[in-house]
Amino acid sequence: MKSLVRRAVSFVIYFLLFSILINGIFLLVIFNTDWDFVKRIKSLRFDQPSYEVLVLGSSLCEYGIDTELMSSKGIPSFNLSLVGSSIKTNYIQLREYLHNYQSQPKVVILAVNAYLEAFHQEGIQPVVEFTMQGHRYGIKDVPVSKFGWAGMELLKKALFSDYRKMSMTSGHKKSIRIEPDETQHQALQLDIKKYRDAKWIQKTANLCHDYQIKLILIEIPGVQNTQNQCEVGPFILEFENGSSAKLYNFNSRSFCEFIDPDRDWSGLSHFNKYGAVKFTYRLLNEIQLRNQLSSMD
């Protein structure tokens, strides 16, 4: 009986040591190779940043808004968007940034898609949660399970050359992958009330108001079966405490006519780098961002 107990204890010890080793190696690898981990750590270690525009959102925005292009046009910008980010996560990222750095942005662009994304999510994007100040680590933070999707990204990089050739500049993820949009239009309408009633959009608007930052909300384009029949706007949204934001409906069918369905998508409503350049030019032209920044000087 004692021999059986000793063997069982030895097995548990070896299993724990093996698990710690595997999780440690996995965390070290993704910490240094995963796009979102690398960007997250960079955003926490900026050296006196002077960005006039911060871009926030999920992966649709991470792929879709070319902040390197914006910076080249005289609008210093960084794309903080991460895969799977909730609006709550975006709020946390903005609050961190404003707390960490003395130089504040003049404009925040929050890009979401009302058809594809849930606005009420209370979850925090895993990379942000794992690295945020004050986080209490527990069993749910075991890297292999918490960041399993990052392991899939590593596998994709190993198997597919177009994933290996992806790059990231100014927080914008550039994909050369082309996946045609074969969906069809539907009779959809933009739910502006969904924006107005969203708790974390309201909190973001209040935060921007407190720091005298202009908040611009955009309904980011998706593939054809997500596009709506409403006008582009802008729509003025009023929130509590005197905060407000402009909402641009860039997922309007009329606005999305510039998109080449056979060339501009990387898959799942994510622009590739060709579509992102086209969209970013049109975004800048529509919201006249340079003029807005000049008026705030």
N, C-alpha and C positions, 0 to 999 in steps of 0.2 A: 504493500500500500504506500509506504514512504517513497519507494522507488518511483511509483506512478506519479506521485505528487511532485517529486523533484523533476521528472521529465516534463510534466505539465507546466511547471514554473519556468523551466528552461525554454520551453517552446514559446511561452508568452513573452519572455524577455527578448529572445531572438526575433520574434515577430514585431515587437515594438521597435527594436533597434533597426530592423530592416525597413519598417514603415517610415521611421524618422529619416533614414538615409534616402529612401526613394522620394519622399516629399520634399526633402531639402534640395536634392538635385533638380527635381522638377521645378521648384520655385526659383532656383538660381537660373535655370535655363530660360523660363518664360520672363523672368525679371529683366533679362538682358536681350531677349529676342522678340517678345510679343509686342506688336505695335502699340497697343493700348497701355501696357505696363510702361513701356519706354516713354510714351507721351505723358502719362500721368506723373511719373517721377520727374520728368523735365519741367512740368508745369509747377511742381512744388519747389523747384530749385532755380527758377529764373533769377538771373543777375540783373536787378534793376530794370525790369521790363518797361517798355514805353508804348505798349499797344494802345491804339485809339479805339479799336473795335475788337470785342471778344465775340466769338461765335459758339453757341451751345446747342446741343441736340443729341440725337442718337446716331447710329451708323448712317442713316439716310443723309444726315448733315455732314458727317465725317467724310463721306465720299463725295458729297454733292457741292460743297462750297469751297472754292479754291482760294484760300487765304494767302497763298504765295502770290497769286495773281493780283489780289487786292492790294497787298503790300507793294508790289511793283508799280501800281498805279498811284502811289503816294498815300495809301491808307494803311498804316501799320496794323496788321491784324493777326490773330492767332485763333485756330479752330480747336476748342477744348472738347469737342464731341467725342463720345466713346460708344463702342458697340453695346447695345442693350441698355443705354441710359434712360432712366425715367426722368420726368420733369423735376421731381424731388432731387434727384442726383444733380441735375443742372443747377438747381438752386444752391445746393451744398457747394458745388465747385465755384460758383460765383461768389458766395459768401467767404469761402476760403481765400480766394484771390484778393478780394477787397481787404481782407484782414491782413494778408501776408505782405502786400506790396504797397508802397507809398504812392506810386504813380497809378492813377485810376483810368480806366477806359472812359471814353465819352459816349460810346454806343454799345449796347449789347443786342446781338441778333439771336433770338431763340427760334429755332426751326423745328417744327414738328409736322406730323401728318395725321389729321383727325380720323382718317379712314383706317389707317394702319396701326396707330398707337393709342394705348389707353392712357388717359390723362390723370386718372385717379390712383395710379400705382404708388404704394408707400415703400416699396423695396428700393434699396440703394445698389447701384451698379457694383459688382463684386470687387473690382480693382480699386474703386474709390473707397468703398467701405473698408477694405483691408488696409488701406494706407492713410485713412483720415485720422486726424488727431483725436485722441480720447477713445478710440475703438477698443473694446474689450474682447480679446481673442478667446475663442472657445472651440468646441469640437466642430462647429460648422465652418471653421476657417481652415480645415485641413486642405492644403493646396490642390491635391490631386482631384478631390471632389468639388471644391469651390470653383476651380478654374479649369474644369474639364474641357470647356469649349476652346481654351487656349491650346490644349493638347491636340484638338482637332485641327486648329490652325497650323500647328507645327507639322502635322501629317499632310495637310494640303500643300504646304511649302515643299515638303519632301517629294510629293508625287506629281505636282503640277507646276510647270515652268512659269505660267502666268501669275501664280501666287508668289513665286520667288522673285519675280520682277516688279512686284509692287513696291512703291516708295512712299515716304511721308515727308512733307515739307510744310512748315508753319502749322503743323497739326492736321493738315489735309491729307487724307489717304488717297493715293493715286493708283488706280487699277487700269491695266491695259486690256483686261478681259472684256470680251464683247459677247453679250447674250441678248438676242433680239427679243423685243416685246411682242408676244403673240396674243395678248389679251385684247378684249374688245371694250369699248366705252359702255358705261351704264348710266342710268338716269339718276345721278347723285347730286345732292345739294350740300353746300358747306354749312356745318352746324356752328354758327358763331357763338351761340349760347354755351356750347361745350367749352370754348375758350374762356368766355366771361366767367363761368362758374368754376373753373378749375382752380382748386386750392393752391397748388404750387405755382401756377402762373400768377395768381394774385400776390403770393408771397414774393415772387421774383420782381413783380412790378413795384411792390412796396419797398423792396431793397434798393432797386434802381432809383426810386424817388428819393430815398433817404440820402443817397450819394450823388444826386443830381445827374444821373446817367439816363440817356434816352433809350427806352426799350422798344425794339422793333420785333414783332412776332411775324413769322412767315409760315404759311402752309406750304411745305416744300413739295415739289412735284413727285409724283409716283407714276407707275405704268398706267396704261390707258384705263384699265378697269377700276382705278382708284380716283380718277380725275372727276371733278364736279362741273356743273353747268353754271356756276355763279360768276359774278364779275370779279375782277382782280381787287378792287377797292382803291385806296386803303379804307378800312373800317376803324373807327376810333372806339376803343374799349375803355370804359371808366371803371375804376375799382375803388375800394375803400381807402380812406386816408388821403384822398386827393391824387392817388397814383393813376396813371393811364398808359396806354400803349397803342401803337398803330399796328393793325393786322393786315398783311398783304396775302391775298389768296393766289399764290403762284402755282397751285394745283388746279387752276381753272383751265378748262379745255382750250379756251382762246389763248391764254398765255402759253400753254404747252405745245402750241403749233410748231415751235422752233425745234422740237425734239425729233430726231431721226430714230424711229423705233427699231431700225435694223442695226444701228451703230452706236448709240449713245448710252446704252445700259450695260451694267456689269452683272445684272441679275437681281431679282427681288426688290425692284424699285430703287436700286443703288446705281447712281451714275458712275460710269467709268470716267477716266480723266478727260476724254474728249467731250462727253456730255457736261461734265462739271465746268469746263472752261466756258462753254456756250451759256450755261445757266448763270454762272457768276457774272458774266458780262451783262446779261439781261437784268439780273438782280440789281447791279450797280446803277444801270440806266433807269430802272423803274423807281427805285427809292431815292435816287440822287444823293447818295451817301456823302460824296465829297462836299456838296453844297451844305448838307446838314451839319457836317463837322465844322465847316468854315463859319457857320452861323453861331456855333457854340464857343468860338475862340474869343 
